[in-house]
């Protein structure tokens, strides 16, 4: 960055920019430059919050003209901290909040600035929903770019399986639209590797039915973990596709619904989301409420938004998170005993482990329909540790690596949205070799200089660059 040009260039940017331009000396800067994972914070040179697509393009041209690295932030939930960058520009898309819904066709057009909790609330009034991530503060565009494993993945597939079209700004500042009929190869790449090709500003979805669901969480004592996990895995794979579930292994929180004698002790929580007829849904989830001696049972009928409120602890800003994750095609007979030993019998007070059962519609959609490469995987594991203090980072990583060392031999492939900074190099594990070749050609076409590098970064194909 040329310091002689910078002040004049900043003045030009501010005078022509529709939105906020935040610099380090401004009162708002510290708060707006923060991301969800405090373990991966950086100090950007400036943060911009454009209000429209044209200002996104203007900000990008400014950054490139100054030789500044660029990070794009949607909800800022990337465990690897991809939503920020040291001494560069953060383009915060939270101001892009157009919203259009056609109740008759169930088509929804969203600005990239919405979070999935906000979208769920707005669609609830129309009896509609779009399957989305675990917590309500996850950004619309960020989730989609990695594929989007959500609360209704077995019923409705990935989040990107509902995607109809995308508008984005490319490295050259050009505004491009992609769909099945317009730039279809780019559209394919955006559905799983989207952060590599531009800044998404608008997304169009085919929503599905919403309304009330049967959902919630049931906690069992850690002493019953091996039995509960074994039966859970068996039942969850056999369950109707209306039910999507995950298991959480953690110390029991100091919450009103947890008996005082259980607080801080290991628990196994089974979280479920069941759509369709509510009486049928209750019966579908009932076996998961009878796996042992429940410590607490928070399951029942609720709106889809209620599930986000139930998982609100995952939205809290300012904590440090250390994360490892991986897919499994099948459960090896030794996996659950290894999981119990590493994550229940030796549980740290900072631990949160998630095991999801996938399959259903996600698996039935052809693997070539999107850049997401793991439709054949039936399980997704995430191991993590969390603390409000950066002083505890060495201990957090020690515990995470301890668990991961025991469980990594069972893994095969990685979910890009869960990647940590220690896994950012695992591009082939994320996309698979066949998909990666197609993505590399797209990278050479749409971002040959790798302007968009803060992601699970796809290398540009050399053969294409030489043409």
Secondary structure, DSSP 8 states (H G I E B T S, - for coil): --HHHHHHHHHHHHHH-SEEEEETTSTTHHHHT--S-GGG----SEEEEESSHHHHHHHHHHHHHTT--EEEESS---TT-TT--TTSEEEEGGG---EEEETTTTEEEEETT-BHHHHHHHHHTTTEE----SSTTSBHHHHHHT----TTHHHH--GGGGEEEEEEE-TTS-EEEEESSSSHHHHHHHHHHGGGT-EEEEEEEE-EE-SEEEEEEEEEEGGGHHHHHHHHHHHHHHS-TTEEEEEEEEE--S-TTS-GGGTTSEEEEEEEEE-S-HHHHHHHHHGGGSSS-EEEE--EEEEHHHHHHHTGGGG-SS-EEEEEEEEESS--TTHHHHHHIIIIIT--TTEEEEEEE--THHHHS-GGGSS---TT--EEEEEEEEES-GGGHHHHHHHHHHHHHHHGGG-----GGG--GGGTT-HHHHH-HHHHHHHHHHHHHH-TT-S--SSS-----HHHHT-
